[in-house]
Amino acid sequence: MSSLKWPTIVVTATERFTNDWDGSLTLAQARVSYQYCEAVYRAGGIPLISASFTGAGLVHYEGRGWPQPSPRSIEPLKPLAEAVMERAGGLLLSGGGDVLLEDEDGFDHVREMDRDRDFWEAALFLTSLEHKKPVFGICRGLQLMNKVLGGTLFNDIPSDCPGAQIHQQSSARTKMGHKVILEPYSLINKICGLTAIEVNTGHHQAAKEVAPALRVTGRSNDGLIEVLEHPGHRFVLGVQWHPEALAAFDQVSEALFAAFVREAAL
């Protein structure tokens, strides 16, 4: 366990609708895998789970018992994001459903999306950048970082990237799925001390065109982006895999969380 002071880490959550006793879709839960919280605890931080606060929930349930209108931009959420991040040491953007900050031609709307979560996390992310707070984006978190700063996504790897290796492993997340090659002298290289690592994998979206502010520092063997960093900040790191599921026994994953929490304690 870290001997540093215990910084508060905002951990973003997914909203899920559940059935009430009468079978109606009136209950919603803000949920996040305990593995995120456990990894933060083990690194010496205090996780603070943050719901979206914004109302409409999953887009294919929009309007069922929720207040309207749903937010249509980031700006109305900035004051609340300021209040949250003012009290926090860092931001952990967790995994989850597809990122959809705006409609795109050909997007598969059958998949799970939450426009409200996108806007709330975007507000938290931009606020963290403005206040030089460390940010750790995991899977969906990397994708959201890239999208918010002006990048684009492959909306479905099997459809958009013929010949790509498997990026949704059928084995448990505690198992490794493929290799990632890291750029020398990058932030993640300095943290891990390695130029190649083994990771798990469970995503069907991926970064396509990289936002101008970000730098690619890790790719899988098929060339897909696995790590993004913001050179203008001391710790803004996105990884496409799920280190929270590995941190209890994998030295690389443990080192990533330790470095993140250490920065949040400064």
C-alpha positions as CSV (number, residue, x, y, z in Angstrom):
1,M,0.0,0.0,0.0
2,S,1.3,3.5,-0.8
3,S,2.6,5.7,2.0
4,L,1.4,8.8,0.2
5,K,-1.5,10.9,1.4
6,W,-4.8,9.4,0.2
7,P,-6.0,11.6,-2.8
8,T,-9.6,11.4,-3.9
9,I,-10.0,9.9,-7.4
10,V,-13.3,10.5,-9.3
11,V,-14.3,7.3,-10.9
12,T,-17.0,7.6,-13.6
13,A,-19.9,5.2,-13.6
14,T,-22.3,3.6,-16.1
15,E,-26.1,4.1,-15.7
16,R,-28.2,1.0,-15.9
17,F,-31.9,0.7,-16.0
18,T,-33.5,-2.1,-14.0
19,N,-37.1,-3.2,-13.5
20,D,-39.2,-2.0,-10.6
21,W,-41.4,-4.4,-8.7
22,D,-44.2,-3.9,-11.2
23,G,-41.9,-4.6,-14.2
24,S,-41.6,-1.0,-15.3
25,L,-38.2,0.5,-16.2
26,T,-38.2,3.1,-13.5
27,L,-35.1,2.2,-11.5
28,A,-31.6,3.2,-12.6
29,Q,-28.3,2.3,-11.0
30,A,-24.9,4.1,-11.3
31,R,-22.5,1.1,-11.5
32,V,-18.8,0.6,-11.9
33,S,-16.8,-2.6,-11.5
34,Y,-15.3,-2.9,-8.0
35,Q,-12.0,-3.7,-9.7
36,Y,-11.6,0.0,-10.5
37,C,-12.1,0.9,-6.8
38,E,-9.9,-1.9,-5.6
39,A,-7.0,-0.8,-7.9
40,V,-7.3,2.8,-6.7
41,Y,-7.4,1.7,-3.0
42,R,-4.4,-0.6,-3.5
43,A,-2.5,2.3,-5.0
44,G,-3.3,4.6,-2.1
45,G,-6.2,6.5,-3.4
46,I,-9.9,7.0,-2.3
47,P,-12.3,6.3,-5.2
48,L,-15.3,8.6,-5.4
49,I,-17.9,7.1,-7.8
50,S,-19.6,9.8,-10.0
51,A,-22.9,9.3,-11.7
52,S,-23.8,11.4,-14.7
53,F,-26.4,13.6,-12.9
54,T,-27.9,14.5,-16.2
55,G,-31.2,12.7,-16.7
56,A,-32.1,10.7,-19.7
57,G,-30.0,7.6,-19.4
58,L,-29.5,5.1,-22.3
59,V,-30.7,6.5,-25.5
60,H,-33.0,3.7,-26.4
61,Y,-34.8,4.3,-23.1
62,E,-34.8,8.1,-23.4
63,G,-38.0,9.7,-22.2
64,R,-39.2,6.8,-20.0
65,G,-39.8,8.5,-16.7
66,W,-36.8,10.9,-16.9
67,P,-36.8,14.7,-16.8
68,Q,-36.5,16.4,-20.1
69,P,-34.8,18.0,-21.9
70,S,-31.6,16.0,-21.9
71,P,-28.4,18.1,-22.2
72,R,-27.3,18.7,-25.7
73,S,-23.8,20.1,-25.0
74,I,-21.0,20.1,-22.5
75,E,-21.3,23.8,-21.4
76,P,-24.2,23.5,-19.0
77,L,-22.4,20.8,-17.0
78,K,-19.1,22.7,-16.6
79,P,-20.0,24.4,-13.3
80,L,-20.8,21.1,-11.7
81,A,-17.7,19.5,-13.2
82,E,-15.7,22.4,-11.7
83,A,-17.2,21.8,-8.3
84,V,-16.4,18.0,-8.4
85,M,-12.9,18.3,-9.7
86,E,-12.0,21.1,-7.4
87,R,-12.3,18.6,-4.6
88,A,-10.5,15.7,-6.3
89,G,-6.9,14.8,-7.0
90,G,-7.5,13.0,-10.3
91,L,-10.0,11.6,-12.8
92,L,-10.4,8.0,-13.8
93,L,-12.6,7.5,-16.9
94,S,-13.9,4.0,-16.7
95,G,-14.9,1.6,-19.4
96,G,-18.5,1.0,-20.6
97,G,-20.7,1.4,-23.7
98,D,-20.1,3.2,-26.9
99,V,-19.1,6.8,-27.1
100,L,-21.6,9.0,-29.0
101,L,-21.0,12.8,-28.6
102,E,-22.9,13.4,-31.9
103,D,-24.8,11.3,-34.4
104,E,-22.8,9.7,-37.2
105,D,-23.8,8.1,-40.4
106,G,-23.8,4.4,-40.2
107,F,-23.6,4.2,-36.4
108,D,-25.0,1.0,-34.9
109,H,-27.7,2.4,-32.5
110,V,-28.5,-1.1,-31.3
111,R,-25.4,-1.0,-29.1
112,E,-25.4,0.5,-25.7
113,M,-24.9,4.3,-25.6
114,D,-25.5,7.0,-23.0
115,R,-25.3,10.5,-24.4
116,D,-25.6,12.0,-20.9
117,R,-22.6,10.0,-19.7
118,D,-20.7,11.2,-22.7
119,F,-21.4,14.9,-21.9
120,W,-20.7,14.5,-18.2
121,E,-17.4,12.7,-18.7
122,A,-16.4,15.2,-21.3
123,A,-17.1,18.1,-18.9
124,L,-15.0,16.3,-16.2
125,F,-12.2,15.6,-18.6
126,L,-12.0,19.2,-20.0
127,T,-12.1,20.6,-16.5
128,S,-9.3,18.2,-15.4
129,L,-7.2,19.4,-18.3
130,E,-7.8,23.1,-17.4
131,H,-6.8,22.5,-13.8
132,K,-3.8,20.2,-14.6
133,K,-5.4,17.2,-12.8
134,P,-4.1,13.8,-13.8
135,V,-6.4,11.7,-15.9
136,F,-6.4,8.0,-16.5
137,G,-8.7,6.8,-19.3
138,I,-9.5,3.1,-19.5
139,C,-11.0,1.5,-22.7
140,R,-14.0,3.7,-23.3
141,G,-12.1,6.4,-21.4
142,L,-9.4,6.5,-24.1
143,Q,-12.0,6.7,-26.8
144,L,-13.8,9.6,-25.0
145,M,-10.6,11.5,-24.5
146,N,-9.8,11.2,-28.2
147,K,-13.3,12.2,-29.3
148,V,-13.6,15.2,-27.0
149,L,-10.3,16.6,-28.2
150,G,-11.2,16.3,-31.9
151,G,-10.3,12.8,-32.9
152,T,-12.5,10.1,-34.5
153,L,-13.3,6.5,-33.8
154,F,-13.7,3.2,-35.6
155,N,-17.2,2.5,-34.6
156,D,-16.8,-1.3,-35.0
157,I,-13.4,-3.0,-35.4
158,P,-14.7,-6.1,-37.2
159,S,-16.6,-4.0,-39.7
160,D,-14.2,-1.1,-40.1
161,C,-10.9,-2.9,-39.9
162,P,-10.9,-6.2,-41.9
163,G,-8.1,-8.4,-41.0
164,A,-7.7,-6.9,-37.5
165,Q,-6.9,-9.4,-34.7
166,I,-9.4,-10.2,-32.0
167,H,-10.0,-7.3,-29.7
168,Q,-12.9,-8.9,-27.7
169,Q,-11.4,-11.9,-26.1
170,S,-13.7,-14.8,-25.1
171,S,-11.6,-15.6,-22.0
172,A,-11.9,-13.8,-18.6
173,R,-10.5,-10.3,-18.2
174,T,-7.9,-11.7,-15.8
175,K,-6.3,-13.4,-18.8
176,M,-4.0,-11.8,-21.4
177,G,-5.3,-11.3,-24.9
178,H,-2.6,-9.8,-27.0
179,K,0.7,-7.8,-27.0
180,V,1.0,-4.0,-27.1
181,I,4.2,-2.3,-28.4
182,L,5.1,0.9,-26.5
183,E,7.0,3.9,-27.8
184,P,10.4,4.5,-26.1
185,Y,10.6,7.5,-23.8
186,S,6.8,7.8,-23.6
187,L,5.0,8.2,-20.2
188,I,3.8,4.6,-20.2
189,N,7.3,3.4,-21.2
190,K,8.8,5.2,-18.2
191,I,6.1,3.8,-15.9
192,C,6.5,0.2,-17.0
193,G,10.1,0.2,-18.0
194,L,9.2,-2.0,-21.0
195,T,8.6,-1.6,-24.7
196,A,6.2,-4.5,-25.1
197,I,3.5,-5.7,-22.7
198,E,0.8,-8.3,-22.6
199,V,-2.8,-7.0,-22.0
200,N,-6.4,-8.2,-21.9
201,T,-8.8,-6.9,-24.5
202,G,-12.6,-6.3,-24.7
203,H,-13.6,-3.5,-27.0
204,H,-15.2,-3.1,-30.4
205,Q,-14.5,0.6,-30.9
206,A,-11.0,2.1,-31.3
207,A,-9.3,5.4,-31.9
208,K,-9.1,6.2,-35.6
209,E,-7.9,9.7,-36.4
210,V,-5.9,11.0,-33.4
211,A,-6.8,14.3,-31.8
212,P,-4.1,16.9,-32.5
213,A,-3.3,17.3,-28.8
214,L,-2.7,13.6,-28.2
215,R,0.2,11.3,-29.1
216,V,0.0,7.6,-29.9
217,T,2.5,5.7,-27.7
218,G,1.2,2.1,-28.0
219,R,-0.2,-0.1,-30.7
220,S,-1.3,-3.7,-31.0
221,N,0.4,-5.9,-33.6
222,D,-2.3,-5.1,-36.2
223,G,-1.6,-1.4,-35.9
224,L,-4.7,-0.4,-33.8
225,I,-4.1,2.3,-31.2
226,E,-3.8,1.0,-27.7
227,V,-2.3,4.0,-25.8
228,L,-2.8,7.7,-26.1
229,E,-1.0,10.4,-24.1
230,H,-1.2,14.2,-23.8
231,P,2.4,15.6,-24.0
232,G,1.2,18.9,-22.7
233,H,0.3,17.5,-19.3
234,R,2.3,15.6,-16.7
235,F,-0.2,12.7,-16.6
236,V,-3.0,12.3,-19.1
237,L,-3.0,8.7,-20.2
238,G,-5.5,6.5,-22.0
239,V,-5.2,2.7,-22.5
240,Q,-7.5,0.6,-24.6
241,W,-7.4,-2.5,-22.3
242,H,-8.6,-3.1,-18.7
243,P,-5.7,-2.9,-16.2
244,E,-8.1,-2.7,-13.3
245,A,-8.9,-6.4,-13.9
246,L,-5.2,-7.2,-13.8
247,A,-3.8,-4.9,-11.1
248,A,-4.1,-7.4,-8.2
249,F,-1.4,-9.6,-9.8
250,D,0.1,-7.9,-12.8
251,Q,3.1,-5.6,-12.2
252,V,2.5,-3.4,-15.2
253,S,-1.1,-2.8,-14.3
254,E,-0.2,-2.1,-10.7
255,A,2.4,0.3,-11.8
256,L,0.0,2.3,-13.9
257,F,-2.4,2.8,-11.0
258,A,0.4,3.6,-8.6
259,A,1.8,6.3,-11.0
260,F,-1.7,7.8,-11.5
261,V,-2.5,8.0,-7.8
262,R,1.0,9.3,-7.0
263,E,0.4,12.2,-9.4
264,A,-3.0,12.8,-7.9
265,A,-1.4,13.2,-4.5
266,L,0.9,16.0,-5.6
